[in-house]
Amino acid sequence: KAGVTQTPRYLIKTRGQQVTLSCSPISGHRSVSWYQQTPGQGLQFLFEYFSETQRNKGNFPGRFSGRQFSNSRSEMNVSTLELGDSALYLCASSPSRDRTLSYEQYFGPGTRLTVT
Amino acid sequence: GQNIDQPTEMTATEGAIVQINCTYQTSGFNGLFWYQQHAGEAPTFLSYNVLDGLEEKGRFSSFLSRSKGYSYLLLKELQMKDSASYLCAVRDSILTGGGNKLTFGTGTQLKVEL
């Protein structure tokens, strides 16, 4: 069974640009969560999608957005990039079914975003 | 919201036992997770506790006391490959719309020495 895949793995952007990151969950998993990891703040929750609907949202500005497609693949977008957005962006998939929660969350390898 | 505290660094000897503590203050609770993260890699799931008590899984055990807002991860027979960051995370309550939202501590960097 293939794991969680994220593309691209590395990205360099300039301040003011926008970026889209992609996450393909494990086959059969319907929940996808996104996290930002930085040395200073650690892992911080961005949002979770389940069945194409945003189920949860963290405390990030509106420049951070996401969506989920019918095949459960998810994308997150960051507009008007700032230097502080440089981070490792991780997605995690879970086999949650409907409102039943599974404790299993499997992380992808992440996308390393550098903003210059 | 959630507030999670764990030590920043710990050092232990190969073959020994180490206990990594985690305390939390939460407005809702639906489970506590421990993840291991090696440098440059994704976090990998180690354990999950939602009820009080000890969960054992091979060389790793995790304990939870909900009344005290306290958990620990116990690693036995330490190996060099256990050198990594260990992350404690709490999941929000379903009642507060928790879903799969995890709040992570900043991690404990464990160094295993010969």
Chai-1 contact restraints between the chains, C-beta under 6 A:
chainA,res_idxA,chainB,res_idxB,connection_type,confidence,min_distance_angstrom,max_distance_angstrom,comment,restraint_id
A,S31,B,N100,contact,1.0,0.0,6.0,A-B,restraint_1
A,S33,B,N100,contact,1.0,0.0,6.0,A-B,restraint_2
A,G42,B,F104,contact,1.0,0.0,6.0,A-B,restraint_3
A,G42,B,T106,contact,1.0,0.0,6.0,A-B,restraint_4
A,L43,B,F104,contact,1.0,0.0,6.0,A-B,restraint_5
A,F45,B,K101,contact,1.0,0.0,6.0,A-B,restraint_6
A,E48,B,G99,contact,1.0,0.0,6.0,A-B,restraint_7
A,E48,B,N100,contact,1.0,0.0,6.0,A-B,restraint_8
A,R55,B,G99,contact,1.0,0.0,6.0,A-B,restraint_9
A,N56,B,G99,contact,1.0,0.0,6.0,A-B,restraint_10
A,N56,B,K101,contact,1.0,0.0,6.0,A-B,restraint_11
A,S94,B,N100,contact,1.0,0.0,6.0,A-B,restraint_12
A,Y103,B,Y48,contact,1.0,0.0,6.0,A-B,restraint_13
A,F107,B,A42,contact,1.0,0.0,6.0,A-B,restraint_14
A,F107,B,P43,contact,1.0,0.0,6.0,A-B,restraint_15
A,P109,B,A42,contact,1.0,0.0,6.0,A-B,restraint_16
A,G110,B,A42,contact,1.0,0.0,6.0,A-B,restraint_17
